[in-house]
């Protein structure tokens, strides 16, 4: 009996044991070449620890045979023991087949099975090479490519043929209306109700820079509505501490900028989940991090179209822009109209999207004010704003230089009677031909032409500093240079658009030609083609420049 049991158990064991150096079809070796592995390394895909299955079964059979020989079991007990050995064999076979099956059918070749770490040293070089390649791709400028749009936006069409009359028509289209202000306030109120669930002390306000009822090119890239949530850093820390600690973040190591980004993320989640907004994109690498949301049709009175908005926390640029325009309009009413025309032109031509390496809309307001200060010999339309107390009870900081005394031009002089259309033409001509971007600083605080300070240069590489060194000073924070976001490609686009507009205006163009929405070249177009400079007829409504 003992000999019979040993034979049965040995047969079961030999069916699963293979000599070293051979393997079954299910145990086909896997080469570790490919991603991070050596092509000569072979690892057998077996169970945990890569231990063979046969010896364990042989051991069970030997123990059963010895036990029966010593104790003296009958035939029924022997049959039960053989059945138990068979069940154990089947269980081990199923377990082995589960380990032999690949974990992920779509996994890349060369991924080793569980329990194998022989490729770790070889993969370190591959990971380093991949990281180096990723950094190189990130450093290279990413060119925009034209794509088909389901909602193309064309240049506006005017009833008048005269450029000055078209300017008045355009101003009627883009000037913020009372309805736009009302809708923006309702969106801010809705956002505040959603965010108050997390930050009870927060205050949410809205700023409108254009008529939100008219669709424009790059409407989502550069929205006409800014929603800003304001709260003290202490309040943000108090309510974010529990949430961030769950994610393993330490509040002690978080600076003001990281705190601002964390607050934006938390508020965005709340606005999307509870406020009814839809997330579109984020821009956290800019000087002022923000996210772009879309208010769907029907939200807060948005009955005609969805409304894109820029949402930020403790962002000051919308407030500075509104205060600056309000003050300049109180001095010369043409200031606001010229700002609206300049910003609409820059937006439609795709050169005011800061996330793509262009000047922000607030910087275009400063460029307009600076032109009104220094663009006229002996008759500046606006005074220097150094130490100027705004009507909104904001004060432009004092700095170096003389305050000087400003005298408003006489009402009967040519500059005072110039139309806003003529002011726009001279604005383009001033920055296209009369501005030295490499050496001149735009400072509405000083209100005079001055050299660029060395500390305000754009932090670019040594090769590109000569081509890209804009200095646009924020009058409320003189140490902040709004030109640092401009990339060499953005500087090239800025010069191209100024030269294009100057040439068109000199030839007597219309606003329809001037506001032809810019679109990048298609994928199949070759560089240097004859029609590369021709403007595209359609453009994405939401494509960023």
DOMAR-242654 format. One record per atom (N, C-alpha, C): x, y, z. Coordinates in pm, whole numbers, plus 50000, padded with zeros to 5 digits. Layout:
XYZ;...
# end
This chain:
500814988050000;500005000050000;500845012550000;501905012350086;502785024050091;503465026349958;503895015249894;504535016749764;503565022349661;502285017949666;501285023049571;501045037949591;500905042149717;500695056449745;501875064749698;503075060049720;504255067349675;504285068649524;503865057649454;503855058349308;502845068549259;501615068449318;500575078049277;501045092349300;501595094749419;502035108349451;503195112649363;504085103449331;505225106749245;504745110349104;503715102849055;503195105948921;502625119948917;501865123849022;501285137149028;502385147649032;503415144949110;504515154449120;505295155748991;505535144548922;506325145148800;505585152148687;504245152348691;503485159048586;503665174148590;504065179648705;504215194148717;505655198548733;506575189448750;507985193048769;508715191548636;509525201148603;510305200748480;511775201848515;512605195448438;514035196848463;514455211148444;515525215148514;516045228748500;516525231048359;516215242748305;516635246148171;515545243848068;514415237448105;513305235548013;512065241648073;511095244147991;509845250248039;508735246147946;507515246947998;506355243547918;505955255347832;504895253147753;504425264047667;503855275447749;503235271847865;502675282347949;503745290248020;504935284248038;506015290848108;507055296248011;506595301247897;507515306647797;508265318547854;509555319047839;510325329947897;509955343347832;510065354147909;509795367747863;511085375547863;511425381247749;512625389247740;512355403147797;513305408147870;513145420947936;513665432247853;513955430147725;514395441147641;513235450447612;513545462247567;512515472247539;512715484047629;511725486947711;511775498647797;512555495547924;513765500247930;514545499248052;515075485548081;515065476147991;515535462848019;516635458647924;517305447447958;518355441947874;517745431147787;518005431747658;517415422147565;517895408047591;519015405847662;519545392547686;519005386247813;518305393947897;517765388648021;516475381347993;516325369348049;515135361248032;514605357848169;513315360248191;512695357548319;511485348748295;511395337548366;510265328448351;509075333748427;507885333548363;506685338648426;505995327348500;506325325548625;505695315548709;505015322348824;504705314548929;503985319849043;504845328549129;504335331749251;505065340549341;506425335149374;507425343749363;508785339749395;509425331549287;508715328949175;509255321149063;509685307249107;508975301049203;509305287749251;508575277349167;509185265849131;508515255549053;507395248949132;506405243649061;505235237749125;505425223249164;506235215549089;506325201149110;506855196749246;507955201849299;508505196949425;507525197649540;506665207549544;505705208349655;504735196649651;504295192949526;503365181749515;504065168649549;505295166949506;506075154949542;506205153549693;506425164949759;506555164849905;505255160249969;504135165049918;502845160849973;502645145849953;502985141049831;502825126749806;503715118249895;504955122449918;505865114850004;505355114550148;504875126250197;504345126650335;503135117450347;502245117550245;501065108850251;501455094050250;502415090550167;502845076450161;503475071950291;504325080350349;504945076550476;503945075150587;502955084550592;501925083850697;501125070950685;500765067050561;499965054850544;500765042450581;502055042750549;502885030950580;503035029150730;503095040550804;503325039350949;502015036351022;500955043850988;499695042551061;498925030351014;498975027450885;498265015850832;496835019250798;496605026750694;495265030650652;494655019950562;493295019850559;492615010450470;492465016750332;491785009150243;491665013750105;490815026450093;489745027950176;488915039950169;489715052350211;490495050750315;491325062150357;492385065350252;492915054850188;493875057350081;493235064949964;491985061349930;491285068349822;491035083049858;490685085449985;490475099350028;491765107250020;492875100950058;494165107650052;494555110849908;494285101349817;494585103749676;493715114949619;492425115349661;491545126149614;492015139749665;492455139849791;492975152449848;494205157049772;495085147849736;496275151549658;495885156849521;494835150749460;494395155349328;493805169549335;493015172149442;492435185649459;493545195949478;494545192549558;495655201749581;496405204549450;496555194249368;497235195949240;496455205349148;495115203249141;494305211949057;494325226449105;494285228549237;494335242249292;495645249049257;496735241849271;498025247549238;498135250649088;497515242149004;497555244748860;496785257448824;495605259348886;494835271548860;495565283848908;496215282649023;496985294049075;498135297548982;498805287348929;499925289848839;499445296248708;498275291648657;497775297548533;497385312148552;496895315748672;496585329848697;497835338348695;498935333648748;500185341248748;500815341648609;500535331148529;501105331048395;500385340648302;499085343748331;498335352748246;498865366948260;499055374648152;499535388548161;498525397048236;499035406048318;498175414948397;497445424948308;498115430148208;497525440448122;497805436747978;496735433747905;496935429247767;497515440047680;497265452847719;497775463847639;499085469247688;499735462247781;500985467447836;502085467047732;503015475747748;504115476447653;505015464247668;505605459547562;506515448047572;507705451447657;508145441247731;509305443447815;508955445847959;507645446347997;507255448448135;507335435248207;508055434348314;508295421848383;507135418448474;507035405748507;505975401248595;506305404448739;505305402148825;505465405048966;506545396349026;507365402449110;508425395149177;509755395949107;509815402348992;511065403448918;511555417648919;512775420048961;513355433448971;514715434148902;514965425148810;516295424648750;516525436248654;515415442848607;515565453448509;515685467148573;515685468248704;515645481348769;516885489648737;518065483148744;519295490748718;519385495148573;518955486048483;519045489548340;518065500448301;516915501148370;515895510948330;516215524948377;517145526648469;517455540148519;518005548848407;518865543048322;519405550948211;518305554748112;517365545448089;516265548547997;515385559548052;515125559248185;514305569748246;515005583148237;516315583348258;517065595848248;517025601448106;517155592548008;517095597047868;515725602247834;514665595847887;513305600447860;513055614047924;513565616148047;513395629048113;514125640048038;515315636847988;516065646847911;515325650547783;514725640447718;513965643047597;512725651347625;512075648947741;510895656647778;511245671147803;512375673547870;512795687447895;513125694447764;513725687547672;514055693647543;512795697347466;511775688647472;510515691647403;509805703347468;509895704347602;509245715447671;509935728547642;511245728147623;511975740547597;511725745647456;511455736647363;511235741047224;509885747847213;509775758747137;508495765547122;507505756947046;506275756647097;505215748747036;504415757646942;504445754346815;503765762446715;502295758446708;501445768546691;500025765946674;499755761246532;498765752646520;498395747046390;496915749446368;496575753646246;495175756346214;494385743346214;493195744046273;492285732646277;490915737046229;490125727246186;488765730346144;487925734046265;487035743646248;486195748446357;484735746246323;483965741546423;482535739946404;481805753346420;482445763046486;481835776146505;482805786946460;482975788546328;483945798546281;483475812546311;484425821446339;484145835446366;484805843646257;484025851746190;484535860146083;484705874446133;485395882246054;485585896246089;484245903446084;484045913646169;482765920946167;482545928246036;481295929746002;480905936745880;480215949745921;480525960545849;480015973845885;479165979345772;478225987745810;477385994445710;478136005945641;478976012645719;479696024145665;480946019545592;481426028145505;482666025545434;483816034145484;483506044545559;484536053345613;485106047145740;486426048145754;487106041945868;486656048246000;486496061146005;486066067846128;484646063846167;483766062946067;482396058646096;482346044046139;483196035746079;483266021746122;483776020546265;484656029446305;485146029246443;484026031546542;483126040646510;481976043146598;481036031046600;480856024446486;480036012246484;480666001246568;481975999846556;482665989546633;482575992346782;482706004946821;482586008446963;481196005247016;480186007046933;478836003546975;478675988446995;479475980546922;479405965946936;480125960947060;481245967147096;482125961347197;482065968347331;481445979847341;481355986847469;480465978947564;480905976547687;480085969047783;478745976047806;477685968347799;476335973547819;475885970947962;474745977147998;474185974948131;473775960348149;473315953948041;472955939848050;474185931148076;475315934548012;476555926948037;476985928348183;476905940348235;477245942448376;476315934548468;475035934248434;474065926948516;474345911948515;474605906448398;474885892048388;476165888548463;477185897048451;478445894448521;478245894748672;477425904048722;477165904448866;476435891948912;475485887148832;474765874948870;475675862748869;476605862248776;477575851348776;478465851948900;478875863948939;479695865449059;478915861349184;477635864949189;476815861049304;476645845949310;476455839749196;476325825149194;477635818549237;478745824049190;480035818449231;480265820249381;479855831449435;480045833749578;479225824049661;477995821349619;477165811849695;477785797849695;478425794149584;479055780849578;480335780449661;481135791249657;482425791049727;482245793249877;481165799949916;480945802450060;480795789650140;480475778750075;480385766050146;481735761550200;482805766550140;484165763050184;484835774950251;484695786850192;485285799050248;484155808750282;483615808350403;482465817050436;482795831950430;484055835850451;484405850050455;484855855650320;484735848050214;485275852350085;484335862550020;484925871149938;484175881249864;484465879649715;483425878749634;483565876249490;482995888249414;483785893549322;483375904949239;483645901649093;483025909149004;483175906948860;483635919748793;484355918148682;484835929248599;484525925848454;483965935448381;483595933548242;484425942948156;485075937648055;485925945747967;485365946947826;484185941147800;483585941947667;482175936647670;481475938247562;480105933347552;480135918147537;479525911147632;479575896547632;478545890447538;477655898647482;476615893247393;477135890547254;478215897047213;478745895147078;479885885147081;479835875546990;480905865646982;482125871246914;483285868346969;484545873346915;485515861846898;486515864046815;487585854146802;488345853246933;488805841446966;489565839047089;488745843047212;487415840847205;486555844747316;486805836847442;487195824147429;487485816047547;488935818047592;489835820347499;491225822647535;491385835547615;490655845947575;490725858947644;489275863147673;488685858547782;487285861947812;487115876847842;485885881347823;485535895247852;485135897347998;484975886448074;484525887248213;485585881148303;485925888448408;486825883448512;486045882448642;486135870848706;485535868748838;486675866448936;486775875149033;487885874849128;487335872349268;487855862049334;487525859149473;488635864549562;488255872049663;489235878549751;489055873449894;490165869749955;490185865250094;491585867050148;491705869050275;493015870750336;493755857450338;495105857850335;495865845250343;495545837150469;495275844050578;494925836850702;493645828950683;492665834850615;491405827650591;491625815650501;492425817250397;492695806050308;493405794650380;494385798050460;495125787750535;494195780750633;493335788350699;492455782650800;491515772150741;490995774750622;490025765550563;490655755150471;491885757350429;492555747650342;493425737850419;493665740550544;494635732450619;494195717850626;492915715650657;492445701850666;492475694650533;492125701450424;492105695150293;493505691950244;494435701250264;495785699150214;496555688950297;496255688450426;496955678650509;496605664350470;495385662250418;495015648850373;495825644650251;496245654350171;497045651250054;498525650650080;498925652050207;500335651350241;501095664250223;500405675550202;501065688350184;501215695350318;502345701650338;502625708750462;502355723550442;501545729250529;501235743550519;502455752050551;503385746550631;504585754250667;505475756550545;505455747450448;506305748650330;505595755450213;504385760050231;503615765850122;503745780950124;504245786650013;504355801150002;503035807049954;503015820349933;501775827049896;501275822549760;502185820249665;501755816249532;501165802149532;501775792849604;501235779449613;499885779449685;499775787949786;498505789149856;497415794349761;497785803849678;496835809349581;496395798649483;497315790749432;496975780149338;496085769549404;496405766049528;495585756049597;494165761249618;494045774049652;492705779749669;491935779849538;492615782749427;491945782649297;491445768649263;492265758449291;491845744749261;490615740849343;490635744049472;489495740549557;488245748049512;488375760749484;487225768649439;486715763749304;487605760049215;487195755049084;486385742149097;486855733149182;486095720749206;484695723849257;484585733749345;483285737249400;482395744049295;482985752549211;482205759249108;481685749549003;482475739348972;482055729548872;481025719948930;481235715649053;480335705649113;479035711649165;479115723849220;477925729849282;477445742549212;478345749649144;477965762449085;477405761748945;477535750348877;477015749048743;477965753348633;479185757748668;480155761748567;480825749348507;481425751248391;482185740648324;483635744948313;484525735748347;485955738648341;486435738148197;487265747948161;487815748348024;489325746548022;490075754948092;491525753648093;492075761048214;493325758248245;494015764948356;495285771448304;495705781948373;496945789048339;497635792448471;498415782948521;499065784448651;500505789148640;501045789948518;502435794248504;502565809248481;501445816248471;501475830648451;501795837748582;502015850848573;502275858548694;501115857748791;499905857548737;498705856148818;497965843648774;498035832748850;497375820348810;495865821948805;495265815048711;493815815848694;493335803648618;492025802048613;491395791548534;490295798048450;490015792048336;488945796748249;487775787248262;486625792748299;485395785348313;484385790248209;483365782248187;482315785848093;480985784948166;480215795748163;478855795848217;477905791348107;477275779648120;476415774648012;475205783647990;474535781247880;473315788747847;472265786047955;471665796648006;470655795348110;471185797348250;472495797848267;473065799748400;473145814748429;472495818948534;472515832948580;472055842548470;471045838548396;470495847548294;471205847148161;472095837448139;472795836248010;471865829347911;470985837047849;469955831147764;470375829647619;471355837447574;471715837447433;472865828047401;473915828247479;475095820247449;475825817247580;476695807147575;477545804347691;478585815447704;478975818147828;479855829547855;481145824347920;482285826047855;483565822447919;483975833148020;484545828748131;485005837848235;486365833248284;487175842648326;488445839748394;488215840748543;488525829948615;488365829748761;489725829448827;489895837448930;491165838049002;490885841449148;491895839749230;491815842749372;492885853049405;492445864049463;493345875049503;494155880349385;493545880849269;494185886449149;493885901449145;494905909449117;494765924049124;494695930648987;495095923948882;495125930348750;493765935348704;492665927648716;491365933048676;490985945648753;491305946148882;491015958048961;491865969848917;493135967548895;494015978348847;493555983548711;493175974448623;492745978448489;491485987048496;490515982848575;489275990548587;489526004248648;490366005048749;490656017848813;491396027148718;492326021748640;493096029948547;492206035648437;491336027148380;490446031848275;489466042348328;488966040148447;488016049648506;488676063248528;489906063148574;490586075848599;490916083048469;491426075848371;491776082148244;490546087248171;489426080148183;488196084848119;487706097748181;487926099448311;487526112048375;488356123848326;489546121148271;490386131948217;490116134148069;490026123147993;489746123947849;488846112247815;487646115147769;486666104547741;487096095347627;488016099947544;488466091547433;489376080247480;489876081147603;490806070947654;490156057247657;488956056247713;488286043247721;487986037647583;487536046147490;487246041247355;488506036047286;489606042947304;490846038347242;491316025247304;491166023847435;491536011147501;490685999747446;489386002047428;488515991547374;488925987447233;489255997247148;489665993947011;490985986447009;491945990847089;493255984447090;493145970147141;492415968147248;492295954647304;491505945447211;490525950647140;489785942247045;490685938446928;491485947846879;492405944546770;493435934146815;494025936046933;495015926446983;494405912747008;493165912547051;492495899747077;492195892246948;491625899346848;491285892546724;492525888146646;493615895146664;494845891346595;495715881846679;495215877846794;495865867246870;497165870946936;497275883246990;498535887347055;498285892847195;497245888047261;497035892147400;496685880347490;497115868447450;496905856447531;498195853547606;498215856447735;499445855747813;499965841547823;499085831647825;499525817747836;500285812947714;500165819847603;500875816247480;502085825147456;502485832847556;503695840847543;503465854747490;502265860247508;501965873747462;501705882947581;501565895647554;501235905247658;499815902947708;499545904547837;498185903047888;497335915047849;496005914047857;495145925347823;495425937847907;495775936048034;496095947448119;497305955148065;498275948148009;499445954747952;499055963047830;498075958547752;497635966447637;496935979247683;496275978847797;495715991247853;496836000947889;497905995747950;499036004347986;499726009847861;499846001947756;500436006947631;499606018347572;498286017247584;497426027847531;497576040647613;497586039347744;497736051247829;499106057647807;500136049447795;501486054647773;501566062347641;500906057147538;500906064247409;500216077847422;499126078447496;498426091147516;499256101047600;500246096047671;501106104747751;502296110047671;502886101747587;504146105447522;504056105647370;502916102247312;502816101247167;502576114247095;502496125247167;502216138147105;503246148247155;503976154147065;505026163647103;504406176447159;504726178847286;504296191247348;502836192047388;502056181847361;500636182347396;500156168647443;500646163547556;500186150547606;498726151047647;497996140547613;496566140047645;496306135347787;497266128147846;497116123247983;498336127048064;498186129448193;499316133348277;500076121248329;501286123048382;501956112148454;501116108048574;501086095348604;500226090348711;500996087848840;502196092448851;502986090348972;502366097949089;502046090849194;501426096849310;500006101249286;499396096749179;498046101149144;497026093349227;496066100549286;495016094049363;493826091449273;493506078749254;492426075049164;491066078049226;490056078749141;488706080949191;488216069049272;488826057249250;488466045349326;489256044149455;489866055249497;490636056049623;491876047149620;492396044449500;493676037649485;494716048149447;495946045749487;497026055349467;498146048549390;498606055149282;499786050249210;501016053549292;501886044049309;503056045849395;504016056349341;504686062849436;505756071949399;507006063949364;507856069949285;509116063549248;510116073949208;511156069649140;512186078949096;511686088148988;512316099548975;511936108948870;511146120548926;510946130548844;510216142448884;508756140648849;507906145348941;506476144648916;506096153748798;506626165948797;506316175148688;504876179848695;504576189748620;503226195148614;502686193148474;501466188348468;500836185548340;499796196248309;499776200648188;498816210748143;497986204348032;496676204348050;495796198447950;495866206247821;495826199447706;495866206847578;494626215547561;494766226347488;493656235547464;492556228547385;491336232547411;490196226047348;490166227847197;490776238547147;490726241247003;491946236246927;492856229646996;494046224546926;493706211846851;494596208046757;494326196446671;494286183446749;495126182046850;495166169546927;493876167647005;493336178347061;492116177247141;490916173847055;490956177446928;489816174946839;489996162346754;491036154946777;491316142846698;490316131946731;489826124946630;488856114146651;489556101846709;488766092646764;489336080546821;489926071746711;489376072346591;489936064746479;491316069846443;491486083146442;492806088846415;493786085446527;493296085346651;494166081546763;494636067046749;493766058246704;494166044246686;495226043046577;495046050146467;496046049546359;497406054346408;497426064946487;498676069946539;499256060646646;498386053646718;498846043646816;499646032646745;499096027346637;499776016746561;501086022046505;501066033846451;502276039546392;503336042046497;502926046146616;503886049046724;504626036446766;503916025646788;504566013346836;505206005346723;504836008146600;505456001146488;506756007846446;506806021146452;507976028346400;508706036646506;507986041546605;508606050946697;508986045346832;508786032246853;509066026046983;510276016946972;511216018647064;512376009747073;512125999747185;511665987847149;511295977947249;512485973147331;513685973547273;514855968447344;515345978047453;515145990947434;515766000647525;514776009447599;513516009847558;512566019147618;511616011847711;511336018047824;510416012447922;509076019447913;508006011747920;506646017247922;506266019448067;506206032148107;505906035648246;504896046948247;503626043548273;502596053948285;502736061448417;503486055748510;503726062548636;504586074948615;505636073548533;506486084948501;505886093548391;505226087448296;504596094848188;505566101548094;506736096148081;507736101747989;508586090247937;509266092447828;510086082147766;511366080647846;511686068147884;512846065447968;513446052147925;514696050147963;515406037847929;514946026448019;515056014347967;514666002548042;515695999648150;515235997148271;516135993348379;516655979148354;517905976848391;518515963748365;517795952648440;517225955848557;516575945548637;515225941348583;514665948948489;513335945748437;513375938748303;514545934048263;514655926748138;513905913448149;513415908848036;512735896048033;513755884848058;513525876048155;514495865448185;514485854548079;515185856947971;515305847047865;516765842647855;517025833747761;518385829247740;519225840547681;520535838947686;521425849447636;521225851947487;520885841247412;520705842947269;519445850847236;518425849947321;517155856347289;516935869547361;517825873347453;517655885947523;517665897847428;518495896647323;518615907647230;517325909747151;516525899047136;515305900047057;514065902047142;514105898847269;512905899347353;513245905547486;512935918147503;513275924847630;512265935747658;510985932347661;509945942047688;509955945947835;509665958447859;509535963347995;508265971748003;507245966248065;505965972948085;505705973248234;505865984848293;505795986248438;504345987348485;504035980548592;502725981848657;502785994048748;501956004348723;502056016548804;501696014548950;500896004448981;500516001849119;501555993549192;502335985849116;503445977949172;504635979749079;505395990549095;506485993549000;507525982648987;507645974149086;508645963449076;508175952048987;506935952248943;506395941448860;506455945448713;507095937048634;507215939248490;506255929848418;505265935548351;504275927448281;504805921848150;506025925748110;506595920547986;507365907748001;507495902748125;508265890448145;507595878148085;506295879048057;505595867548002;505775866147851;506365876047786;506495875847641;507685867047601;507425857447516;508465848547466;509055854247336;510195849147290;510715853647160;509725852047046;508985841047045;507955839246943;506845849646958;506465852647084;505465862847106;505935876647063;507215879547083;507755892447039;507745893346887;508065882446821;508025882346675;506605884646624;505645878046686;504255880146647;503805894446672;504245900446781;503875914246812;504365923646703;505605922246663;506155930846558;505465928446424;505185915846393;504505912846267;503125919346261;502365918446371;501025924046371;501045939246367;502005945546435;502095960146428;502455964746287;503395957746224;503765961346087;502615958745991;501905947946009;500765944945922;499705955745935;499335959246060;498305969446081;498755982946027;500025986346045;500525999245996;500445999745843;500795988845778;500735988645631;499295989345582;498375982345649;496975982745608;496375996545627;496666002745742;496106015945768;496666026345671;497926024745634;498526034145541;497906032845401;497436020945368;496816018845237;495336022045237;494776026045352;493366029545359;492446017745373;492696008945468;491905996845486;490635999945566;489835989545583;488635990245666;488875982145793;487955983745890;488065975946013;487855961045986;487105957845883;486905943645850;488225937045812;489045943845735;490365938545700;491295938545820;491205948845901;492105950146015;491835939546122;490555935846139;490165926346244;489975912246190;490535909346073;490455895646022;491085886346125;490315876946182;490845868446289;492095860746245;493095861146328;494345854246296;494185839346319;494805831546232;494835817046246;496195812046206;496735802046274;498055796746237;497985789146106;499155786346051;499235778945926;498795764645947;498285758245840;497855744445848;499025734945854;498735722445888;499785712345900;500455709345766;499665710145660;500205706445530;500805718145454;500845730045516;501425741445448;502915742245476;503665744745376;505105745545390;505515759445437;506615759745511;507135772545557;507625780545437;507335793545438;507785802245332;506895802045210;505685796845222;504765796745107;504365810945073;503945812844949;503605826244903;502395831744974;501465822945016;500255827645081;500335826545231;501565825545288;501695823945433;501265836345506;501405848045444;501055860445511;499595864145493;498865856445410;497465859645391;496665855445513;495795864045567;495015860345685;493995849745654;493735841445752;492725831045734;491335837045744;490395830845676;489025835945674;488215831445794;488615820645858;487885815945974;488885812546082;488385812146203;489235809146317;488385803046424;488995794946511;488265789146623;487685800146710;486495798346758;485945807746853;486695806946986;487215795247017;487835793547147;489305789947137;489925791347018;491325787447008;492205798447061;493215794547143;494165804247196;495215807047091;495665819447087;496685823246989;498025817847030;
# end
